[in-house]
Amino acid sequence: MKAASANDIKKELKERKPAELIEICLRLVRFKKENKELLSFLLFEADDIDAYIAGAKAEIEEGFSTINTSNLFFVKKSLRKILRITNKRIRYTANKVSEVELLLHYYQTLNQSGINFKKSNAMVKQYQGGLKKIKIAIEALHEDLQYDYLRQVEALQN
């Protein structure tokens, strides 16, 4: 089955009745956990982005506290999982400020965790790629915010 374009879907949704739209949303929620999480964000948390970011930061810290540091393999696997969850939270907000905030928090927490990620070439590359991603997101922000965030990124590079 070929999926319709976003524009075609938008036109079709405009023609539907509100009751039908509710039924379509509920049906979408049943199929994938990610759809349910996104709809929950849009309905309940999108109004208070600061609280959402605080919750995401707490989730990052909780993930770091549960990392199994006995083996470098488990550390890499856990870090990828935490970053995947962080990126999912960023996608839900679709906001550059929250993207920068959450990624900065992830990498600051990584630095403070005491994990010697510099032993692994893959983790070093992931770290450097993450800092590049932060810099790209910072470029889309207002100049005052850029200055503050760039200082934090420079502290992470040292």
ChimeraX attribute file (.defattr): number of C-alpha atoms within 10 A of each C-alpha:
attribute: neighborCount
match mode: 1-to-1
recipient: residues
	/A:1	3
	/A:2	4
	/A:3	7
	/A:4	9
	/A:5	8
	/A:6	9
	/A:7	9
	/A:8	10
	/A:9	11
	/A:10	11
	/A:11	10
	/A:12	10
	/A:13	14
	/A:14	10
	/A:15	9
	/A:16	11
	/A:17	9
	/A:18	11
	/A:19	8
	/A:20	11
	/A:21	14
	/A:22	11
	/A:23	11
	/A:24	13
	/A:25	13
	/A:26	14
	/A:27	12
	/A:28	15
	/A:29	17
	/A:30	10
	/A:31	10
	/A:32	10
	/A:33	11
	/A:34	13
	/A:35	16
	/A:36	16
	/A:37	15
	/A:38	18
	/A:39	18
	/A:40	14
	/A:41	18
	/A:42	13
	/A:43	10
	/A:44	10
	/A:45	16
	/A:46	16
	/A:47	11
	/A:48	10
	/A:49	14
	/A:50	12
	/A:51	12
	/A:52	18
	/A:53	19
	/A:54	13
	/A:55	12
	/A:56	20
	/A:57	19
	/A:58	13
	/A:59	15
	/A:60	22
	/A:61	17
	/A:62	12
	/A:63	16
	/A:64	19
	/A:65	10
	/A:66	9
	/A:67	17
	/A:68	14
	/A:69	13
	/A:70	8
	/A:71	8
	/A:72	16
	/A:73	12
	/A:74	13
	/A:75	19
	/A:76	18
	/A:77	12
	/A:78	18
	/A:79	21
	/A:80	14
	/A:81	13
	/A:82	20
	/A:83	18
	/A:84	12
	/A:85	16
	/A:86	20
	/A:87	14
	/A:88	14
	/A:89	20
	/A:90	21
	/A:91	14
	/A:92	16
	/A:93	19
	/A:94	10
	/A:95	12
	/A:96	18
	/A:97	17
	/A:98	20
	/A:99	22
	/A:100	22
	/A:101	17
	/A:102	23
	/A:103	22
	/A:104	19
	/A:105	18
	/A:106	21
	/A:107	17
	/A:108	15
	/A:109	16
	/A:110	19
	/A:111	13
	/A:112	8
	/A:113	13
	/A:114	8
	/A:115	15
	/A:116	14
	/A:117	18
	/A:118	11
	/A:119	10
	/A:120	13
	/A:121	10
	/A:122	12
	/A:123	18
	/A:124	14
	/A:125	12
	/A:126	15
	/A:127	18
	/A:128	14
	/A:129	12
	/A:130	17
	/A:131	20
	/A:132	13
	/A:133	14
	/A:134	21
	/A:135	16
	/A:136	13
	/A:137	18
	/A:138	23
	/A:139	13
	/A:140	12
	/A:141	15
	/A:142	10
	/A:143	11
	/A:144	8
	/A:145	13
	/A:146	16
	/A:147	13
	/A:148	11
	/A:149	20
	/A:150	15
	/A:151	10
	/A:152	13
	/A:153	20
	/A:154	10
	/A:155	10
	/A:156	16
	/A:157	9
	/A:158	5
